[in-house]
């Protein structure tokens, strides 16, 4: 039988015993009979449905597996944090202090996980499948012990913005929870807007259409936008497009979008990111420090010449010219130059006389990060800015407004509350933005209240959209009439329950066994995700050569093309890739049910 221990007294009572066990077995949370798993998530308060559902799925699969792995009983020690980061810290610190936990599983939320991330990394505890899509947890350099099953918020945002772009819903508002979760998705949406607009401009630049209406007809045939959207295109748009072609502006846009120019924008973005990541970067290599290094013969004269341009790091043209010159010498980017500098400094006996400890740590931290999404976003943003500047200089700055997405207003609300009335007023009345769509970033209760209040106060035809973290089934239940949630668009990171995927029938069977009295009401996307979490987690434990934390992390990193029953979505992890699923499903609510739609 699966054992859950909720009592703090029980947790404290085993500390002395497990201290002895740790000495004997060499690993916390392991003895000859049991393996102890820690879960801290929300099982009370306004977001309790998230943690309770995730726990349902986890327990259903572990029960199916006989509650055992590697000839040991699985003991789950579960603590409630009420979606409060301070309680998450408290629970996690108690887990660690007890010596009673082998690995951590099934935490819920971005702010809660961020609150304990540094501790998890310092203690080198394997941390499996948090219920969050935050990009930081997918950065191997910041979260090396964290493994994610679900896709990222960036992937969900990309799908939502693609959906809006095709339907010419261009004026976008954001309702977001005022914390790390909300801000992470706001950033993801901003990145997705730039990407979607670049895709549209690429279509326009590549087509040989005689006018804009012909281009749109082609896009409709291709399925890029709907026939109903044609009404948004007027004669001034057509005249603007024809004017853009006549003045050669379309050719200029093509030039900006060309691969040859991409490297220049990428380099600019890389320098901007460096400046933004470390404000002291202009002081990394002042003249006196170069002299200190050169006196020790650690830099050749050629190296000194190469490095001197860093003295004017804010002058992008000088830096670009230096890097362009350096490419012929095998140095490909600004990071390569800074890496060379850091290697030289680290090999110097009294290195802190050259760079302060803070300088070295800051520079090391910057150089260790692979900001792929962020760098791609900044690169695309620079290209997009250049295109809009070109359009403006040509006198056609508004000619393509019908096609380009814009975040016109955003409003926030406090975490774990339903205080959204001010946000309703801000988005629909105070802004005068003529909003076409609202992307909601929050849990089910505030998002449901926002939709209900918005629809009762405005007749405007607005599309409401949200992401998987909302808790979609609980979202519907929060409406007095389930039809009140009709037409809301929700992305998901696991398949629909009627998808026919192999895992669904086993999931339903195991939920029926585990919860015979109310299993149907517990079927939802989140409990399915918990079920998949547990399935993959036990696969990793079984694959581990031994039950040590290091061996479990190694086994996870070696998972390749693992089929956990989800069609066309095998799981592969690697040392530099800790995200399992990358597929996003998009659904529309109707009559209390979810229907798959095309983005």
Beta strands, then each sheet from edge to edge (+ up, - down):
strand 1: 3-5
strand 2: 34-41
strand 3: 68-69
strand 4: 72-80
strand 5: 103-105
strand 6: 127-128
strand 7: 146-147
strand 8: 171-177
strand 9: 406-413
strand 10: 437-441
strand 11: 463-466
strand 12: 489-492
strand 13: 585-590
strand 14: 593-596
sheet 1: 1+ 4+ 2+ 5+ 6+ 7+
sheet 2: 1+ 4+ 3-
sheet 3: 9+ 8+ 10+ 11+ 12+ 13- 14+
end
